[in-house]
Amino acid sequence: MRDDGTLRIRIGRAGPLTLIAVEGDVDEGSVRSLRAVFDQLSVDEQVLVDMAGVRFIDASGLNVLISQKVWMRRGAGSFHICNPSTVVRRIVEISDFSSTFFVDPESPSQPCV
């Protein structure tokens, strides 16, 4: 687990699936911690990012998610958001990235496994 005071990140693995639970504020001050976790991922991993505990996310947070999604397309892996908080769901939808990040864009609140 990583905890920088404003952002807490837990990583779990279940077979080929990597679950990353993010809680707190994802902003310019904390996004380095999230990037450090993402930098440890392989492009071939199946990744779900549980964002139920995210209270705030700004453009720098969205940017790190987009960058990770693009990077993971280089391999056979996948990168999706599950269980988004209202704040996360709103910024993803407003930015028109629902189909990019949610496994089922019609039901973006799907729970993580």
C-alpha positions in Angstrom: 0.0 0.0 0.0 1.1 3.5 -0.8 -0.1 6.5 1.2 1.2 10.0 0.5 -1.2 11.7 2.9 -3.9 12.7 0.4 -3.9 9.6 -1.7 -4.0 5.9 -0.7 -3.3 3.1 -3.2 -3.7 -0.6 -2.6 -2.5 -3.2 -5.1 -3.9 -6.8 -5.3 -3.3 -9.6 -7.7 -5.6 -12.5 -8.5 -4.1 -14.6 -11.3 -3.8 -12.5 -14.4 -5.9 -9.6 -12.9 -4.3 -6.7 -11.1 -6.7 -4.6 -8.9 -5.6 -1.2 -7.9 -7.8 0.6 -5.3 -7.4 4.4 -5.2 -8.8 6.5 -2.3 -8.5 10.2 -1.7 -7.7 13.1 -4.0 -6.1 12.5 -7.4 -4.6 15.9 -8.2 -1.3 17.6 -9.2 0.1 17.1 -5.7 -0.6 13.4 -5.5 -0.6 12.1 -9.1 3.1 11.2 -8.9 2.2 8.4 -6.4 -0.4 7.0 -8.9 2.1 7.3 -11.8 4.7 5.3 -9.7 2.2 2.5 -9.2 1.3 2.5 -12.9 4.9 2.5 -13.9 5.3 -1.0 -12.3 2.6 -2.5 -14.6 3.3 -4.6 -17.7 1.6 -3.8 -20.9 0.3 -7.4 -20.8 -1.6 -7.2 -17.5 -5.3 -7.1 -17.0 -5.9 -4.0 -14.8 -9.0 -2.8 -13.0 -8.7 0.5 -11.1 -11.3 0.7 -8.3 -12.0 4.4 -7.8 -14.9 4.2 -5.4 -12.9 6.1 -2.7 -11.8 9.0 -4.9 -13.1 12.3 -3.5 -11.6 14.6 -6.1 -9.8 14.2 -9.5 -8.5 17.0 -11.7 -7.1 17.2 -15.2 -3.7 15.9 -14.1 -5.4 12.8 -12.7 -7.4 12.2 -15.8 -4.2 12.7 -17.8 -2.3 10.0 -16.0 -5.3 7.6 -16.5 -5.3 8.4 -20.3 -1.6 8.0 -20.6 -1.7 4.6 -18.9 -4.6 3.4 -21.1 -2.6 4.5 -24.2 0.6 2.8 -23.0 -1.2 -0.5 -22.2 -2.6 -0.6 -25.7 0.9 -1.5 -26.8 0.5 -5.0 -25.4 -2.1 -7.6 -24.8 -3.3 -6.1 -21.5 -6.3 -4.1 -20.6 -6.9 -1.1 -18.3 -10.3 -0.1 -17.0 -11.9 1.9 -14.2 -14.5 0.0 -12.1 -16.7 1.2 -9.3 -16.1 4.9 -10.0 -17.1 7.5 -7.4 -19.6 10.2 -8.6 -16.7 12.6 -9.2 -14.7 10.1 -11.3 -17.7 9.1 -13.3 -18.5 12.8 -14.0 -15.1 13.8 -15.2 -14.8 10.7 -17.4 -18.2 11.3 -18.9 -17.7 15.0 -19.4 -14.4 14.4 -21.1 -16.1 11.8 -23.3 -13.9 8.9 -22.2 -16.7 6.5 -20.9 -16.2 4.0 -23.7 -12.4 4.2 -23.2 -12.4 3.5 -19.4 -15.6 1.7 -18.4 -15.9 -2.0 -19.3 -19.6 -1.3 -20.0 -20.1 2.4 -20.8 -23.9 1.9 -20.3 -23.3 0.8 -16.7 -20.2 2.6 -15.5 -20.8 1.9 -11.9 -20.0 -1.8 -12.3 -18.3 -3.3 -9.2 -14.8 -4.6 -9.3 -14.3 -8.3 -9.0 
